[in-house]
Amino acid sequence: MSLLDQPIAGSNLPEYTVAELSAQLKRSVEEEFGHVRVRGEISQPKLHTSGHLYFTLKDENANLAGVCWKGQVGRLKVKPVEGMEVVVEGRLTTYPGQSKYQIVAEQMALAGVGALMKMLEDRKKKLAAEGLFDEARKKPLPRMPKVIGVITSPTGAVIKDILHRLAERFPVHVLVWPVNVQGDGAATQIANAIAGFNSLLDTSRSAPSGATARAENIPVPDVLIVARGGGSLEDMLPFYEEIVVRAAANSRIPLISAVGHETDTTMIDFASDRRAPTPTAAAEMAVPVRLDLLAAMRETGARLDGAARRFVEKQKLHLERFAGKLTHPRVLMETLAQRLDDRAERLFTAVNNTLSRQQQRLQRLAAGLNILPLKQNVQHGKQRLESLLSRLQTAQRQRMDRKSEGLRALGQLLESFSYHSVLKRGFALVRGTDGTTIMRAADVKAGSDLTLTFADGDKKVSSK
């Protein structure tokens, strides 16, 4: 036996290898602390490229290493961040490679309402800084939607209240996208429902004219309602989730949030286009009252009818005033006929005078000319003169005919503007004893004589 193989004097303890001792410690720790809940502050959280999450839990006096395996990270209710106070549920184990013990996290929750509120407040500030809550982003609600999309639980009183209120006020087509409104996975379902309704917009734009949003004939909602009843803060946490808030802010369809009671305010309320205090109030915001619309339409129709009647009466009075100022067509015809006769007489006189002057000139020229050539010239001139006279008379008759036709057209036009046309339709012209036209009943004095002109003649009457 060598010196190295000899046991230490006075010692009868069993001898372990490092690996044996580490394994023994590991078994002891895991058996003693197989399932524990530890409260502490998150420090140095790190998501490894492998998908595993490493972190440290600490308080004033100690640190505890922690790890959450890849398959469990996505199931955590909260995303650990530096300084967050949490309660971690899991089992203790050791890591022989570094001679340390650690907790393998299976569940993680915020430690108390204060920590939860701080996390939500920090999230709200972050999203507000990105402009997701800006008023400029908010879209107006349609006045009379044809289709309303409702995102809520398919069971319970919320959907019944909404459908009942819509049926009372303004029946419309309602599409319900069923989701869980609390618990694990609820936030993802709500965000997917909002995005799903919005995806119908793209599908309908790419469809042929007249086609519906999908082969299943799903119409595109004009407004969305995200709703759930009241509950605790923990129950309504899905509506504080960043994925839900971003989906609401990015919705191209106007969105109404109706989560909880009137005193409840969730983060989706800040990103939605309108917030309703209750699901029933959301239904009232979404549609008008049908009976009120019918009453308004009847009132508007009555006002339009009255305005049309007043316009016709005004135009009628306006036309009658102008008709009274028009000269009778017969007078205009007589004046134009007299003017035509005057022009014709002057034309005949001018022609005769011209012929006389030409004859006198010919006679003077004839005195100094040889009689034979003169006779020939005279004969030629006479023939030419007769031809010109014939053409002049023809032109004169044609011009007279055109003037007469123009006068007849003017006469017809004047006749169409004459108040006699109005008389033929059953109206009468009222004149006083002095021949002035009486246009208002207030101008008629009791006992005065009036002359009523009808289409077929005049009739004298006396007012009483």
KELUM-903097 format. One record per residue (C-alpha): residue in one letter; y, x, z; residue number from 1. Coordinates in steps of 0.2 Angstrom, whole numbers, plus 5000, padded with zeros to 4 digits. Example, Ala and Ser with C-alpha at 12.3 -4.5 7.8 and 13.67 -1.06 7.14 Angstrom:
REM residues 2
<atom 'A',<4978,5062,5039>,1>;
<atom 'S',<4995,5068,5036>,2>;
This chain:
REM residues 464
<atom 'M',<5000,5000,5000>,1>;
<atom 'S',<5017,5007,4995>,2>;
<atom 'L',<5032,5006,5005>,3>;
<atom 'L',<5040,4993,4994>,4>;
<atom 'D',<5025,4981,4997>,5>;
<atom 'Q',<5026,4982,5016>,6>;
<atom 'P',<5033,4967,5025>,7>;
<atom 'I',<5049,4968,5035>,8>;
<atom 'A',<5044,4973,5053>,9>;
<atom 'G',<5045,4958,5064>,10>;
<atom 'S',<5047,4945,5051>,11>;
<atom 'N',<5034,4931,5046>,12>;
<atom 'L',<5045,4920,5035>,13>;
<atom 'P',<5038,4915,5018>,14>;
<atom 'E',<5044,4924,5003>,15>;
<atom 'Y',<5052,4915,4988>,16>;
<atom 'T',<5057,4920,4971>,17>;
<atom 'V',<5075,4915,4966>,18>;
<atom 'A',<5068,4902,4954>,19>;
<atom 'E',<5056,4895,4968>,20>;
<atom 'L',<5071,4894,4980>,21>;
<atom 'S',<5082,4885,4968>,22>;
<atom 'A',<5068,4873,4963>,23>;
<atom 'Q',<5065,4869,4982>,24>;
<atom 'L',<5084,4866,4985>,25>;
<atom 'K',<5085,4855,4969>,26>;
<atom 'R',<5071,4844,4976>,27>;
<atom 'S',<5078,4843,4993>,28>;
<atom 'V',<5095,4838,4987>,29>;
<atom 'E',<5089,4825,4974>,30>;
<atom 'E',<5077,4817,4987>,31>;
<atom 'E',<5091,4817,5001>,32>;
<atom 'F',<5105,4811,4989>,33>;
<atom 'G',<5096,4802,4976>,34>;
<atom 'H',<5110,4789,4974>,35>;
<atom 'V',<5127,4791,4981>,36>;
<atom 'R',<5145,4785,4979>,37>;
<atom 'V',<5159,4798,4980>,38>;
<atom 'R',<5178,4795,4980>,39>;
<atom 'G',<5189,4809,4975>,40>;
<atom 'E',<5203,4815,4963>,41>;
<atom 'I',<5198,4820,4945>,42>;
<atom 'S',<5202,4838,4941>,43>;
<atom 'Q',<5200,4848,4925>,44>;
<atom 'P',<5191,4834,4914>,45>;
<atom 'K',<5183,4842,4899>,46>;
<atom 'L',<5173,4833,4885>,47>;
<atom 'H',<5162,4846,4878>,48>;
<atom 'T',<5158,4847,4859>,49>;
<atom 'S',<5140,4842,4864>,50>;
<atom 'G',<5147,4825,4870>,51>;
<atom 'H',<5144,4829,4888>,52>;
<atom 'L',<5159,4826,4900>,53>;
<atom 'Y',<5162,4839,4914>,54>;
<atom 'F',<5175,4837,4928>,55>;
<atom 'T',<5178,4841,4946>,56>;
<atom 'L',<5180,4829,4961>,57>;
<atom 'K',<5192,4835,4975>,58>;
<atom 'D',<5201,4830,4990>,59>;
<atom 'E',<5211,4840,5003>,60>;
<atom 'N',<5196,4850,5009>,61>;
<atom 'A',<5183,4852,4996>,62>;
<atom 'N',<5178,4851,4978>,63>;
<atom 'L',<5163,4844,4969>,64>;
<atom 'A',<5157,4848,4952>,65>;
<atom 'G',<5152,4833,4941>,66>;
<atom 'V',<5144,4830,4924>,67>;
<atom 'C',<5142,4814,4914>,68>;
<atom 'W',<5129,4815,4900>,69>;
<atom 'K',<5133,4810,4882>,70>;
<atom 'G',<5124,4794,4882>,71>;
<atom 'Q',<5133,4788,4897>,72>;
<atom 'V',<5151,4793,4893>,73>;
<atom 'G',<5154,4779,4882>,74>;
<atom 'R',<5148,4766,4895>,75>;
<atom 'L',<5161,4772,4908>,76>;
<atom 'K',<5173,4759,4913>,77>;
<atom 'V',<5188,4771,4914>,78>;
<atom 'K',<5192,4786,4904>,79>;
<atom 'P',<5195,4800,4917>,80>;
<atom 'V',<5211,4809,4916>,81>;
<atom 'E',<5219,4823,4927>,82>;
<atom 'G',<5224,4816,4944>,83>;
<atom 'M',<5216,4800,4943>,84>;
<atom 'E',<5208,4794,4959>,85>;
<atom 'V',<5190,4787,4956>,86>;
<atom 'V',<5174,4782,4964>,87>;
<atom 'V',<5159,4790,4955>,88>;
<atom 'E',<5142,4783,4957>,89>;
<atom 'G',<5127,4794,4953>,90>;
<atom 'R',<5115,4806,4960>,91>;
<atom 'L',<5117,4824,4967>,92>;
<atom 'T',<5107,4838,4959>,93>;
<atom 'T',<5109,4857,4958>,94>;
<atom 'Y',<5113,4869,4944>,95>;
<atom 'P',<5102,4884,4947>,96>;
<atom 'G',<5111,4894,4933>,97>;
<atom 'Q',<5127,4895,4944>,98>;
<atom 'S',<5120,4892,4961>,99>;
<atom 'K',<5130,4876,4963>,100>;
<atom 'Y',<5127,4858,4967>,101>;
<atom 'Q',<5135,4844,4957>,102>;
<atom 'I',<5135,4825,4954>,103>;
<atom 'V',<5128,4817,4939>,104>;
<atom 'A',<5139,4802,4935>,105>;
<atom 'E',<5132,4786,4930>,106>;
<atom 'Q',<5147,4774,4934>,107>;
<atom 'M',<5165,4778,4937>,108>;
<atom 'A',<5178,4766,4943>,109>;
<atom 'L',<5196,4767,4949>,110>;
<atom 'A',<5198,4769,4968>,111>;
<atom 'G',<5208,4754,4973>,112>;
<atom 'V',<5221,4743,4965>,113>;
<atom 'G',<5235,4756,4967>,114>;
<atom 'A',<5226,4768,4956>,115>;
<atom 'L',<5222,4755,4943>,116>;
<atom 'M',<5240,4749,4943>,117>;
<atom 'K',<5246,4767,4941>,118>;
<atom 'M',<5234,4769,4926>,119>;
<atom 'L',<5240,4753,4918>,120>;
<atom 'E',<5258,4758,4921>,121>;
<atom 'D',<5255,4775,4913>,122>;
<atom 'R',<5247,4766,4898>,123>;
<atom 'K',<5261,4754,4896>,124>;
<atom 'K',<5274,4768,4896>,125>;
<atom 'K',<5264,4777,4883>,126>;
<atom 'L',<5262,4763,4871>,127>;
<atom 'A',<5280,4757,4873>,128>;
<atom 'A',<5286,4775,4869>,129>;
<atom 'E',<5276,4773,4852>,130>;
<atom 'G',<5286,4757,4848>,131>;
<atom 'L',<5272,4745,4849>,132>;
<atom 'F',<5282,4733,4860>,133>;
<atom 'D',<5298,4733,4850>,134>;
<atom 'E',<5306,4716,4846>,135>;
<atom 'A',<5309,4722,4828>,136>;
<atom 'R',<5290,4722,4825>,137>;
<atom 'K',<5288,4704,4830>,138>;
<atom 'K',<5285,4691,4817>,139>;
<atom 'P',<5291,4673,4817>,140>;
<atom 'L',<5278,4660,4819>,141>;
<atom 'P',<5275,4648,4804>,142>;
<atom 'R',<5283,4631,4806>,143>;
<atom 'M',<5268,4621,4800>,144>;
<atom 'P',<5252,4631,4799>,145>;
<atom 'K',<5238,4625,4789>,146>;
<atom 'V',<5224,4636,4797>,147>;
<atom 'I',<5224,4643,4815>,148>;
<atom 'G',<5213,4657,4821>,149>;
<atom 'V',<5207,4656,4839>,150>;
<atom 'I',<5200,4671,4848>,151>;
<atom 'T',<5192,4667,4864>,152>;
<atom 'S',<5175,4663,4873>,153>;
<atom 'P',<5166,4649,4864>,154>;
<atom 'T',<5162,4640,4880>,155>;
<atom 'G',<5173,4635,4894>,156>;
<atom 'A',<5189,4624,4896>,157>;
<atom 'V',<5201,4636,4886>,158>;
<atom 'I',<5194,4632,4868>,159>;
<atom 'K',<5193,4613,4873>,160>;
<atom 'D',<5211,4613,4879>,161>;
<atom 'I',<5217,4621,4863>,162>;
<atom 'L',<5207,4610,4852>,163>;
<atom 'H',<5212,4594,4861>,164>;
<atom 'R',<5231,4599,4861>,165>;
<atom 'L',<5231,4603,4843>,166>;
<atom 'A',<5222,4586,4839>,167>;
<atom 'E',<5236,4577,4849>,168>;
<atom 'R',<5251,4586,4841>,169>;
<atom 'F',<5247,4591,4823>,170>;
<atom 'P',<5228,4591,4817>,171>;
<atom 'V',<5225,4607,4808>,172>;
<atom 'H',<5210,4617,4802>,173>;
<atom 'V',<5204,4629,4817>,174>;
<atom 'L',<5193,4644,4815>,175>;
<atom 'V',<5186,4651,4831>,176>;
<atom 'W',<5180,4669,4833>,177>;
<atom 'P',<5169,4669,4848>,178>;
<atom 'V',<5171,4684,4860>,179>;
<atom 'N',<5168,4689,4877>,180>;
<atom 'V',<5184,4689,4887>,181>;
<atom 'Q',<5178,4700,4902>,182>;
<atom 'G',<5166,4713,4905>,183>;
<atom 'D',<5159,4728,4896>,184>;
<atom 'G',<5162,4727,4877>,185>;
<atom 'A',<5175,4713,4878>,186>;
<atom 'A',<5189,4724,4873>,187>;
<atom 'T',<5180,4730,4857>,188>;
<atom 'Q',<5175,4712,4853>,189>;
<atom 'I',<5193,4706,4854>,190>;
<atom 'A',<5200,4720,4844>,191>;
<atom 'N',<5187,4718,4831>,192>;
<atom 'A',<5191,4699,4830>,193>;
<atom 'I',<5209,4702,4827>,194>;
<atom 'A',<5206,4715,4814>,195>;
<atom 'G',<5193,4703,4806>,196>;
<atom 'F',<5205,4689,4804>,197>;
<atom 'N',<5217,4701,4796>,198>;
<atom 'S',<5204,4708,4784>,199>;
<atom 'L',<5204,4690,4776>,200>;
<atom 'L',<5221,4694,4770>,201>;
<atom 'D',<5215,4708,4759>,202>;
<atom 'T',<5200,4699,4753>,203>;
<atom 'S',<5211,4684,4748>,204>;
<atom 'R',<5223,4695,4738>,205>;
<atom 'S',<5209,4703,4728>,206>;
<atom 'A',<5200,4686,4725>,207>;
<atom 'P',<5204,4677,4708>,208>;
<atom 'S',<5218,4664,4708>,209>;
<atom 'G',<5213,4648,4717>,210>;
<atom 'A',<5198,4657,4726>,211>;
<atom 'T',<5196,4657,4745>,212>;
<atom 'A',<5195,4672,4756>,213>;
<atom 'R',<5177,4674,4754>,214>;
<atom 'A',<5161,4667,4746>,215>;
<atom 'E',<5159,4657,4762>,216>;
<atom 'N',<5175,4648,4759>,217>;
<atom 'I',<5184,4655,4774>,218>;
<atom 'P',<5203,4651,4773>,219>;
<atom 'V',<5215,4664,4779>,220>;
<atom 'P',<5224,4659,4796>,221>;
<atom 'D',<5242,4657,4796>,222>;
<atom 'V',<5243,4661,4815>,223>;
<atom 'L',<5231,4668,4828>,224>;
<atom 'I',<5229,4663,4846>,225>;
<atom 'V',<5221,4676,4858>,226>;
<atom 'A',<5217,4666,4874>,227>;
<atom 'R',<5207,4666,4891>,228>;
<atom 'G',<5209,4657,4907>,229>;
<atom 'G',<5215,4664,4923>,230>;
<atom 'G',<5205,4677,4934>,231>;
<atom 'S',<5207,4693,4944>,232>;
<atom 'L',<5215,4709,4937>,233>;
<atom 'E',<5198,4717,4935>,234>;
<atom 'D',<5192,4701,4924>,235>;
<atom 'M',<5207,4703,4913>,236>;
<atom 'L',<5206,4722,4910>,237>;
<atom 'P',<5200,4720,4892>,238>;
<atom 'F',<5218,4713,4888>,239>;
<atom 'Y',<5225,4729,4895>,240>;
<atom 'E',<5214,4741,4884>,241>;
<atom 'E',<5223,4751,4872>,242>;
<atom 'I',<5212,4746,4857>,243>;
<atom 'V',<5216,4728,4860>,244>;
<atom 'V',<5235,4731,4862>,245>;
<atom 'R',<5235,4741,4846>,246>;
<atom 'A',<5225,4728,4836>,247>;
<atom 'A',<5238,4715,4842>,248>;
<atom 'A',<5253,4726,4837>,249>;
<atom 'N',<5246,4730,4820>,250>;
<atom 'S',<5241,4712,4816>,251>;
<atom 'R',<5249,4706,4800>,252>;
<atom 'I',<5246,4688,4805>,253>;
<atom 'P',<5258,4681,4818>,254>;
<atom 'L',<5249,4682,4835>,255>;
<atom 'I',<5251,4672,4851>,256>;
<atom 'S',<5244,4679,4867>,257>;
<atom 'A',<5239,4666,4880>,258>;
<atom 'V',<5229,4676,4894>,259>;
<atom 'G',<5228,4669,4911>,260>;
<atom 'H',<5241,4658,4920>,261>;
<atom 'E',<5259,4657,4919>,262>;
<atom 'T',<5262,4671,4932>,263>;
<atom 'D',<5249,4683,4924>,264>;
<atom 'T',<5256,4696,4912>,265>;
<atom 'T',<5244,4707,4902>,266>;
<atom 'M',<5248,4721,4891>,267>;
<atom 'I',<5243,4711,4875>,268>;
<atom 'D',<5258,4700,4879>,269>;
<atom 'F',<5270,4714,4876>,270>;
<atom 'A',<5262,4718,4859>,271>;
<atom 'S',<5260,4700,4853>,272>;
<atom 'D',<5273,4691,4843>,273>;
<atom 'R',<5274,4677,4856>,274>;
<atom 'R',<5268,4675,4873>,275>;
<atom 'A',<5262,4658,4880>,276>;
<atom 'P',<5260,4655,4898>,277>;
<atom 'T',<5244,4645,4896>,278>;
<atom 'P',<5232,4642,4882>,279>;
<atom 'T',<5238,4624,4880>,280>;
<atom 'A',<5256,4630,4878>,281>;
<atom 'A',<5250,4642,4865>,282>;
<atom 'A',<5243,4627,4855>,283>;
<atom 'E',<5260,4619,4857>,284>;
<atom 'M',<5269,4634,4851>,285>;
<atom 'A',<5258,4635,4836>,286>;
<atom 'V',<5261,4618,4829>,287>;
<atom 'P',<5275,4605,4829>,288>;
<atom 'V',<5273,4587,4834>,289>;
<atom 'R',<5267,4577,4819>,290>;
<atom 'L',<5276,4561,4825>,291>;
<atom 'D',<5292,4570,4827>,292>;
<atom 'L',<5291,4577,4810>,293>;
<atom 'L',<5288,4560,4802>,294>;
<atom 'A',<5303,4553,4812>,295>;
<atom 'A',<5314,4567,4805>,296>;
<atom 'M',<5308,4564,4788>,297>;
<atom 'R',<5312,4545,4789>,298>;
<atom 'E',<5329,4549,4796>,299>;
<atom 'T',<5332,4562,4782>,300>;
<atom 'G',<5326,4550,4769>,301>;
<atom 'A',<5338,4537,4775>,302>;
<atom 'R',<5353,4549,4775>,303>;
<atom 'L',<5348,4554,4758>,304>;
<atom 'D',<5348,4536,4752>,305>;
<atom 'G',<5364,4532,4760>,306>;
<atom 'A',<5372,4548,4752>,307>;
<atom 'A',<5366,4543,4735>,308>;
<atom 'R',<5373,4525,4736>,309>;
<atom 'R',<5390,4532,4742>,310>;
<atom 'F',<5390,4544,4728>,311>;
<atom 'V',<5386,4530,4715>,312>;
<atom 'E',<5400,4519,4722>,313>;
<atom 'K',<5412,4533,4722>,314>;
<atom 'Q',<5409,4538,4704>,315>;
<atom 'K',<5410,4519,4699>,316>;
<atom 'L',<5427,4518,4707>,317>;
<atom 'H',<5432,4534,4699>,318>;
<atom 'L',<5427,4527,4681>,319>;
<atom 'E',<5435,4511,4684>,320>;
<atom 'R',<5452,4519,4688>,321>;
<atom 'F',<5451,4530,4672>,322>;
<atom 'A',<5446,4515,4662>,323>;
<atom 'G',<5461,4505,4667>,324>;
<atom 'K',<5472,4520,4661>,325>;
<atom 'L',<5464,4520,4643>,326>;
<atom 'T',<5473,4512,4628>,327>;
<atom 'H',<5465,4498,4620>,328>;
<atom 'P',<5455,4504,4605>,329>;
<atom 'R',<5463,4491,4594>,330>;
<atom 'V',<5480,4498,4597>,331>;
<atom 'L',<5475,4515,4593>,332>;
<atom 'M',<5467,4509,4577>,333>;
<atom 'E',<5483,4500,4572>,334>;
<atom 'T',<5493,4515,4575>,335>;
<atom 'L',<5482,4526,4565>,336>;
<atom 'A',<5480,4514,4551>,337>;
<atom 'Q',<5499,4513,4550>,338>;
<atom 'R',<5500,4531,4550>,339>;
<atom 'L',<5488,4532,4536>,340>;
<atom 'D',<5497,4520,4526>,341>;
<atom 'D',<5513,4530,4528>,342>;
<atom 'R',<5504,4546,4522>,343>;
<atom 'A',<5497,4537,4507>,344>;
<atom 'E',<5514,4530,4502>,345>;
<atom 'R',<5522,4547,4504>,346>;
<atom 'L',<5508,4555,4493>,347>;
<atom 'F',<5510,4542,4479>,348>;
<atom 'T',<5529,4544,4480>,349>;
<atom 'A',<5527,4563,4479>,350>;
<atom 'V',<5515,4562,4464>,351>;
<atom 'N',<5526,4550,4454>,352>;
<atom 'N',<5541,4561,4458>,353>;
<atom 'T',<5532,4576,4452>,354>;
<atom 'L',<5526,4567,4436>,355>;
<atom 'S',<5544,4562,4433>,356>;
<atom 'R',<5551,4579,4435>,357>;
<atom 'Q',<5538,4586,4423>,358>;
<atom 'Q',<5542,4572,4410>,359>;
<atom 'Q',<5560,4576,4411>,360>;
<atom 'R',<5557,4595,4409>,361>;
<atom 'L',<5546,4591,4394>,362>;
<atom 'Q',<5559,4580,4386>,363>;
<atom 'R',<5572,4595,4388>,364>;
<atom 'L',<5560,4607,4380>,365>;
<atom 'A',<5556,4595,4366>,366>;
<atom 'A',<5574,4594,4361>,367>;
<atom 'G',<5573,4613,4356>,368>;
<atom 'L',<5556,4613,4349>,369>;
<atom 'N',<5548,4610,4332>,370>;
<atom 'I',<5542,4592,4332>,371>;
<atom 'L',<5525,4596,4326>,372>;
<atom 'P',<5520,4610,4338>,373>;
<atom 'L',<5530,4600,4351>,374>;
<atom 'K',<5519,4585,4348>,375>;
<atom 'Q',<5504,4595,4349>,376>;
<atom 'N',<5509,4603,4365>,377>;
<atom 'V',<5514,4586,4372>,378>;
<atom 'Q',<5498,4579,4367>,379>;
<atom 'H',<5489,4593,4375>,380>;
<atom 'G',<5500,4593,4390>,381>;
<atom 'K',<5497,4574,4391>,382>;
<atom 'Q',<5479,4576,4391>,383>;
<atom 'R',<5479,4589,4404>,384>;
<atom 'L',<5491,4579,4415>,385>;
<atom 'E',<5480,4564,4413>,386>;
<atom 'S',<5465,4575,4419>,387>;
<atom 'L',<5475,4582,4433>,388>;
<atom 'L',<5481,4565,4438>,389>;
<atom 'S',<5463,4559,4437>,390>;
<atom 'R',<5457,4573,4448>,391>;
<atom 'L',<5471,4570,4460>,392>;
<atom 'Q',<5467,4552,4462>,393>;
<atom 'T',<5449,4556,4465>,394>;
<atom 'A',<5454,4569,4478>,395>;
<atom 'Q',<5466,4557,4485>,396>;
<atom 'R',<5452,4543,4487>,397>;
<atom 'Q',<5440,4556,4494>,398>;
<atom 'R',<5452,4561,4507>,399>;
<atom 'M',<5457,4543,4511>,400>;
<atom 'D',<5438,4539,4513>,401>;
<atom 'R',<5436,4554,4525>,402>;
<atom 'K',<5451,4549,4535>,403>;
<atom 'S',<5445,4531,4536>,404>;
<atom 'E',<5428,4537,4542>,405>;
<atom 'G',<5436,4548,4555>,406>;
<atom 'L',<5446,4533,4561>,407>;
<atom 'R',<5431,4522,4562>,408>;
<atom 'A',<5422,4536,4572>,409>;
<atom 'L',<5437,4537,4584>,410>;
<atom 'G',<5438,4518,4585>,411>;
<atom 'Q',<5420,4518,4590>,412>;
<atom 'L',<5423,4531,4603>,413>;
<atom 'L',<5438,4522,4610>,414>;
<atom 'E',<5428,4506,4610>,415>;
<atom 'S',<5414,4515,4621>,416>;
<atom 'F',<5427,4520,4633>,417>;
<atom 'S',<5436,4503,4634>,418>;
<atom 'Y',<5435,4492,4649>,419>;
<atom 'H',<5429,4479,4637>,420>;
<atom 'S',<5412,4487,4637>,421>;
<atom 'V',<5412,4485,4656>,422>;
<atom 'L',<5418,4466,4654>,423>;
<atom 'K',<5402,4463,4643>,424>;
<atom 'R',<5391,4469,4657>,425>;
<atom 'G',<5398,4454,4668>,426>;
<atom 'F',<5413,4462,4676>,427>;
<atom 'A',<5431,4454,4675>,428>;
<atom 'L',<5448,4462,4674>,429>;
<atom 'V',<5461,4455,4687>,430>;
<atom 'R',<5479,4455,4683>,431>;
<atom 'G',<5494,4448,4691>,432>;
<atom 'T',<5508,4437,4684>,433>;
<atom 'D',<5517,4452,4678>,434>;
<atom 'G',<5502,4459,4669>,435>;
<atom 'T',<5498,4473,4681>,436>;
<atom 'T',<5480,4477,4685>,437>;
<atom 'I',<5475,4472,4703>,438>;
<atom 'M',<5461,4485,4709>,439>;
<atom 'R',<5460,4480,4728>,440>;
<atom 'A',<5458,4464,4737>,441>;
<atom 'A',<5472,4469,4749>,442>;
<atom 'D',<5484,4468,4734>,443>;
<atom 'V',<5481,4449,4731>,444>;
<atom 'K',<5494,4438,4740>,445>;
<atom 'A',<5489,4421,4745>,446>;
<atom 'G',<5494,4407,4733>,447>;
<atom 'S',<5498,4420,4719>,448>;
<atom 'D',<5492,4416,4701>,449>;
<atom 'L',<5480,4428,4694>,450>;
<atom 'T',<5473,4431,4676>,451>;
<atom 'L',<5454,4435,4675>,452>;
<atom 'T',<5450,4443,4659>,453>;
<atom 'F',<5432,4441,4653>,454>;
<atom 'A',<5423,4448,4638>,455>;
<atom 'D',<5426,4431,4629>,456>;
<atom 'G',<5444,4428,4635>,457>;
<atom 'D',<5456,4425,4649>,458>;
<atom 'K',<5456,4413,4663>,459>;
<atom 'K',<5470,4409,4675>,460>;
<atom 'V',<5466,4405,4693>,461>;
<atom 'S',<5476,4404,4709>,462>;
<atom 'S',<5471,4413,4725>,463>;
<atom 'K',<5470,4403,4741>,464>;
